[in-house]
Amino acid sequence: MDKQNAIRIVDTLEQRIAVLDDPRVSGKALKGNFGIGEASSLNADLMGKSWVGDGYKVASDGKTLVSSDGMRQYI
């Protein structure tokens, strides 16, 4: 992968993560499941881990990540 493609991937990832930080998303405005577009499996995993935040736990199913406050999940 060349440097321009790497920068483009990081920029796109940062934009998508910024959506998660948007108060309209992180607040109570949106409930239930919702999408934020398409991503590679690597980027999706990075966004999912960002969504649940530091201190997440793995649920009893062995794959679902649950935020430390129990309010967000990533499968």
Secondary structure, 3 states (H helix, E strand, C coil): CCHHHHHHHHHHHHHHHHHHHCHHHHCCCCCCCCCCCCCCHHHHHHHHHHHHCCCCEECCCCCCEECCCCCCEEC
